Amino acid sequence: MADLQDEAHATGEVGDPDPPPAVAGHDARQEAGEREAADPLARARALLAAHPVADGHSGLLWALSGLSWYDLELGESALQTDIPRLREGAVGTLFWSLQVPGDFTGDRAVCATLDLIDLAVSVVRDHSEGLWLARTASEVADARAHGRIACLLGPASATALGNSLGALRALHQLGVRSLSLSGTRWAGEEGLSRFGEEVVREMNRLGVVADLTGTPDATAHRVLAVSRGPSLFSHSGARALTDHPDNATDEALTALGAGGGLCMVPCAAAQTGDALRDVADHLDHVRRVAGPRCVGLAGSFDTDGPSADGLADPAAYPPLLAELLDRGWSDAELALLTWENTQRVLRDSDFTARATQLRRPPSTATMERLDG
């Protein structure tokens, strides 16, 4: 540093040529860039301005269904999620879970799912300045271009199908874009039944993404083998780090990466640990095993159980990205994590649907005929 200072003073000595005049605007921009590079949080916020977060799992609808009044624009203290906190955390896309409690079966599961879809439509209508209901990757991009947060419906519980492919098509028409396969007779501990495989093929034809979170390992592996479109774990950490039934094994993560799927890591303490650094550990592990193109984020806010310390709500995404920057994640990898991977899965699902529809008509299979 002393040498540099001496050199700087030497340029001003009598007889030396004058240094070139400084360009004030250029110097200010350069200094701002240097400060941003030295400050991971500032760098994270700048990156999120270009590549907002696609949050893969929100329990907002179920939480709202228990409130008599709410205003997401003003902020809602009874919830972890509202529009001000989503904007502070640079969330551009939010997947609204339509999953219902496990003891909801038959007509009760169907009606509860339809009620949540109806509520989603009402919430977006009442908050149209901030929210935009989307179904495809292009509609997500449109929402972002208009300054809105894109809201996608799903995952829904497969129990809402009532073992009917017609019900699957009806839910798709209503906007559902992912389906959780857990809790059904045709996707159990032994893997997919013949009818279960037909469900997956029909999902491919429609462009409904299979959500493998909470499914038995045999089912997850069979779905990854049968599906021609990308699958996802909507809110799963790495089971190698935390032995939780909703987390994904390394074998499943490897197969997911080979198939171009996506594992969206939650901020739930039970699945990924009590602290922000623990969540970052899971993100590191999934990136290493499945690859940087197969890892995403899932807040799991407004669901059962506490969030990790430092990740109380969606506003905490910038500090999480700052932690990843400190760990050596590149800007390109973080752009994949926050936005690009989710958009790719949505695009690939749409492409698979268009290609499949050219080859096969709507399936008329029934569980009784295939599984006996």
C-alpha positions in Angstrom: 0.0 0.0 0.0 2.9 2.3 0.8 4.4 1.8 -2.7 1.1 2.6 -4.2 0.8 5.8 -2.2 4.3 6.8 -3.2 3.6 6.2 -6.8 0.4 8.3 -6.6 2.3 11.2 -5.0 5.0 10.9 -7.6 2.7 11.5 -10.5 2.0 15.0 -9.2 5.7 16.1 -9.0 6.8 19.2 -11.0 7.9 18.4 -14.5 5.7 15.3 -14.7 2.8 15.3 -17.2 -0.6 16.0 -15.6 -2.7 12.8 -15.0 -5.7 12.5 -17.2 -8.8 14.2 -15.8 -11.1 12.0 -13.8 -14.6 11.3 -15.1 -16.8 11.8 -12.0 -19.6 9.6 -13.2 -17.3 6.8 -14.2 -15.4 6.9 -10.8 -18.7 6.9 -8.9 -20.0 3.9 -10.8 -16.7 2.1 -10.4 -16.7 2.8 -6.6 -20.3 1.6 -6.3 -19.4 -1.6 -8.2 -16.4 -2.2 -5.9 -18.6 -1.7 -2.8 -21.2 -4.1 -4.2 -18.5 -6.8 -5.0 -17.2 -6.4 -1.4 -20.7 -6.7 0.1 -22.4 -10.1 -0.5 -25.8 -8.8 0.6 -25.7 -5.9 -1.9 -24.5 -8.2 -4.6 -27.4 -10.6 -3.8 -29.9 -7.9 -4.0 -28.5 -6.8 -7.4 -28.7 -10.3 -8.7 -32.3 -10.8 -7.5 -33.3 -7.6 -9.3 -32.5 -9.5 -12.5 -33.3 -13.0 -11.4 -36.2 -13.0 -8.8 -37.0 -15.9 -6.6 -39.4 -18.7 -7.8 -40.7 -20.0 -4.4 -41.8 -23.6 -4.9 -44.0 -24.1 -1.9 -46.3 -21.7 -0.1 -49.0 -22.7 2.4 -50.7 -19.2 2.0 -54.0 -20.4 0.7 -54.7 -22.9 3.5 -53.6 -20.2 6.0 -55.9 -17.6 4.5 -58.8 -20.1 4.6 -58.8 -19.9 8.4 -58.9 -16.0 8.5 -62.1 -14.0 8.5 -60.3 -10.9 7.1 -56.9 -10.1 5.5 -55.2 -7.6 3.3 -52.0 -8.8 1.6 -51.2 -5.4 0.2 -51.0 -3.7 3.5 -49.2 -6.6 5.2 -50.6 -9.3 7.4 -49.2 -10.0 10.9 -51.1 -13.3 11.2 -49.1 -14.7 8.2 -45.5 -15.1 7.2 -46.4 -14.1 3.6 -47.8 -10.8 2.3 -47.0 -8.7 -0.8 -44.6 -6.2 1.0 -42.4 -9.1 2.3 -42.6 -10.9 -1.1 -41.3 -7.7 -2.8 -38.6 -7.2 -0.1 -37.4 -10.7 -0.7 -37.6 -10.2 -4.5 -40.0 -13.1 -5.0 -41.2 -13.2 -8.6 -43.1 -16.5 -8.7 -45.0 -18.3 -6.0 -46.3 -21.9 -6.1 -49.5 -22.0 -4.0 -49.9 -25.4 -2.4 -53.4 -27.0 -2.8 -52.5 -29.9 -0.6 -55.2 -30.9 1.9 -54.7 -32.8 5.3 -53.9 -36.5 4.9 -57.2 -37.5 6.6 -59.2 -35.8 3.8 -60.3 -38.4 1.4 -63.0 -38.9 -1.2 -65.5 -36.1 -1.7 -64.0 -34.2 1.2 -60.6 -34.0 -0.5 -62.2 -33.0 -3.8 -64.3 -30.2 -2.3 -61.4 -28.9 -0.1 -59.2 -28.7 -3.2 -61.9 -26.9 -5.2 -62.4 -24.4 -2.3 -58.7 -23.6 -2.4 -58.7 -23.0 -6.1 -61.7 -20.7 -5.7 -60.0 -18.9 -2.9 -56.9 -18.4 -5.1 -59.0 -16.8 -7.8 -60.5 -14.4 -5.2 -57.1 -13.5 -3.7 -55.6 -12.6 -7.0 -58.7 -10.6 -8.0 -58.6 -8.7 -4.8 -54.9 -8.0 -5.1 -54.6 -7.5 -8.8 -52.0 -4.8 -8.4 -49.5 -7.2 -6.9 -50.5 -10.7 -8.0 -51.1 -12.4 -11.3 -52.5 -16.0 -11.8 -50.2 -17.9 -14.2 -50.3 -21.3 -15.8 -47.3 -21.4 -18.1 -43.7 -20.2 -18.3 -44.7 -17.4 -20.7 -47.5 -16.2 -18.4 -44.9 -16.1 -15.5 -42.7 -13.9 -17.7 -45.7 -11.7 -18.6 -46.5 -11.3 -14.9 -42.9 -10.2 -14.3 -43.0 -7.8 -17.2 -46.1 -6.1 -15.7 -44.5 -5.9 -12.2 -46.7 -8.6 -10.7 -45.9 -11.7 -8.7 -46.8 -14.8 -10.7 -48.9 -17.3 -8.7 -49.2 -20.9 -9.9 -51.6 -23.5 -8.6 -50.0 -26.6 -7.2 -49.1 -29.0 -6.0 -52.5 -30.4 -5.4 -53.1 -33.6 -3.5 -53.6 -36.6 -5.8 -56.3 -37.8 -3.3 -58.5 -35.1 -4.9 -58.6 -37.1 -8.1 -60.8 -39.8 -6.6 -58.8 -42.2 -8.8 -60.2 -40.6 -11.9 -58.2 -39.3 -14.9 -61.2 -37.2 -15.8 -60.8 -35.4 -12.5 -57.1 -34.9 -13.3 -58.1 -33.2 -16.6 -60.7 -31.1 -14.8 -58.1 -29.8 -12.3 -55.7 -29.1 -15.1 -58.5 -27.0 -16.8 -58.8 -25.1 -13.5 -55.1 -24.2 -13.6 -53.4 -26.9 -11.5 -49.9 -27.4 -12.8 -48.4 -29.9 -10.3 -49.7 -32.9 -8.4 -48.4 -34.5 -5.3 -48.5 -38.3 -5.7 -48.3 -39.1 -2.0 -51.1 -40.7 -0.1 -52.7 -42.7 -2.9 -53.3 -46.5 -3.4 -51.6 -46.4 -6.8 -48.3 -44.7 -5.6 -47.3 -46.6 -2.5 -44.4 -48.4 -0.9 -44.1 -50.9 -3.8 -44.0 -48.1 -6.4 -46.5 -47.2 -9.0 -49.2 -49.6 -9.9 -50.3 -50.0 -13.6 -52.9 -47.3 -13.0 -50.3 -45.1 -11.3 -48.1 -45.3 -14.4 -51.1 -44.3 -16.6 -51.7 -41.3 -14.3 -48.1 -40.2 -14.8 -48.4 -40.6 -18.6 -51.7 -38.5 -18.6 -49.9 -35.9 -16.5 -47.2 -35.7 -19.2 -49.9 -35.3 -21.9 -51.5 -32.4 -19.9 -48.3 -30.7 -18.7 -48.9 -31.4 -15.0 -45.6 -31.9 -13.2 -45.3 -34.8 -10.8 -44.3 -33.7 -7.2 -42.4 -36.4 -5.5 -42.1 -34.8 -2.0 -43.3 -37.3 0.6 -43.7 -40.2 -1.9 -42.1 -43.6 -1.0 -38.7 -44.1 -2.5 -39.9 -46.8 -4.8 -42.6 -44.5 -6.2 -40.1 -41.6 -6.7 -37.7 -43.9 -8.6 -40.5 -45.3 -10.8 -42.0 -41.9 -11.6 -38.5 -40.7 -12.7 -38.2 -43.8 -14.9 -41.7 -43.5 -16.5 -42.2 -39.8 -16.9 -41.2 -38.2 -20.2 -41.4 -34.7 -18.6 -39.5 -33.2 -15.7 -40.5 -34.1 -12.2 -39.8 -32.1 -9.0 -39.5 -32.3 -5.3 -41.6 -29.2 -4.4 -40.1 -28.9 -0.8 -37.4 -31.4 -0.1 -34.0 -31.2 1.4 -31.2 -33.8 1.3 -31.9 -36.9 3.4 -28.2 -37.5 3.6 -28.0 -34.4 5.9 -31.4 -34.6 7.6 -33.3 -37.9 7.9 -36.8 -36.6 7.2 -39.3 -38.6 5.2 -40.0 -35.6 2.9 -36.4 -35.2 2.0 -34.8 -36.8 -1.1 -32.2 -39.5 -1.1 -29.0 -39.1 -3.0 -30.1 -41.9 -5.4 -33.3 -39.9 -6.2 -31.4 -36.7 -6.6 -29.0 -38.3 -9.0 -31.9 -39.7 -11.1 -33.7 -36.3 -10.9 -30.6 -34.5 -12.2 -30.3 -37.0 -15.1 -33.9 -36.4 -16.0 -33.7 -32.6 -15.8 -36.0 -32.3 -12.8 -35.9 -29.9 -9.9 -35.4 -30.2 -6.1 -36.7 -27.1 -4.3 -35.1 -26.9 -0.9 -37.3 -25.6 2.0 -36.6 -23.2 4.8 -38.5 -25.5 7.2 -36.4 -26.3 10.4 -37.7 -29.8 10.6 -36.4 -30.7 7.1 -33.3 -28.5 6.7 -32.1 -27.5 10.2 -32.6 -24.7 12.7 -30.4 -22.0 11.0 -29.9 -20.3 7.7 -26.5 -22.0 7.3 -28.2 -25.4 7.6 -30.5 -24.5 4.7 -27.4 -23.4 2.7 -25.8 -26.8 3.5 -28.8 -28.6 1.9 -28.6 -26.3 -1.1 -24.9 -27.1 -1.4 -25.6 -30.8 -1.2 -28.4 -30.9 -3.8 -26.3 -28.8 -6.2 -23.4 -31.2 -5.8 -25.4 -34.4 -6.3 -28.1 -33.3 -8.8 -26.3 -30.5 -10.4 -26.8 -26.7 -10.4 -29.5 -26.9 -13.0 -31.7 -29.0 -10.7 -31.8 -27.0 -7.5 -34.4 -24.4 -6.4 -35.9 -22.7 -3.4 -39.1 -23.5 -1.5 -39.9 -21.2 1.5 -42.6 -23.5 2.9 -43.9 -20.4 4.7 -47.3 -20.5 6.3 -47.2 -24.2 6.7 -46.9 -26.3 9.8 -43.8 -26.1 11.9 -41.2 -23.3 12.4 -38.8 -21.9 9.8 -35.1 -21.8 10.2 -33.6 -18.9 12.2 -32.8 -16.1 9.9 -35.5 -17.2 7.4 -38.7 -16.1 9.1 -40.4 -15.0 5.9 -39.9 -14.4 2.2 -38.0 -11.1 2.9 -35.1 -13.2 4.1 -34.1 -14.5 0.6 -31.3 -11.9 0.0 -29.4 -12.9 3.2 -29.7 -16.6 2.1 -28.2 -15.7 -1.3 -25.5 -13.7 0.4 -24.5 -16.8 2.3 -24.3 -18.8 -0.9 -22.1 -16.1 -2.5 -19.8 -16.4 0.5 -19.6 -20.1 -0.2 -18.5 -19.6 -3.7 -21.7 -19.9 -5.7 -21.3 -18.0 -9.0 -23.8 -15.4 -10.2 -24.8 -17.9 -13.0 -25.5 -20.6 -10.5 -27.6 -18.3 -8.4 -29.6 -17.2 -11.4 -30.4 -20.8 -12.1 -31.3 -21.4 -8.5 -33.7 -18.4 -8.2 -35.4 -18.2 -11.5 -34.0 -20.1 -14.5 -34.4 -23.6 -13.3 -38.1 -23.2 -12.5 -38.8 -21.5 -15.8 -37.0 -24.4 -17.6 -39.1 -27.0 -15.9 -42.3 -25.2 -16.8 -41.2 -24.8 -20.4 -40.1 -28.4 -20.7 -43.4 -29.6 -19.2 -45.3 -27.6 -21.8 -43.1 -29.0 -24.6 -43.7 -32.5 -23.4 -47.4 -32.0 -23.3 -47.5 -30.6 -26.9 -45.4 -33.5 -28.1 -47.4 -36.2 -26.2 -50.8 -34.8 -27.4 -49.6 -35.5 -31.0 -49.1 -39.2 -30.1 -51.9 -40.2 -27.8 -55.5 -39.1 -27.0 -56.9 -38.6 -23.5 -56.6 -41.8 -21.5 -59.8 -43.6 -20.6 -58.1 -46.0 -18.2 -59.5 -46.8 -14.8 -58.0 -48.2 -11.7 -60.5 -51.0 -11.6 -59.6 -52.2 -15.1 -55.8 -51.9 -14.7 -55.2 -52.8 -11.1 -58.2 -55.1 -10.5 
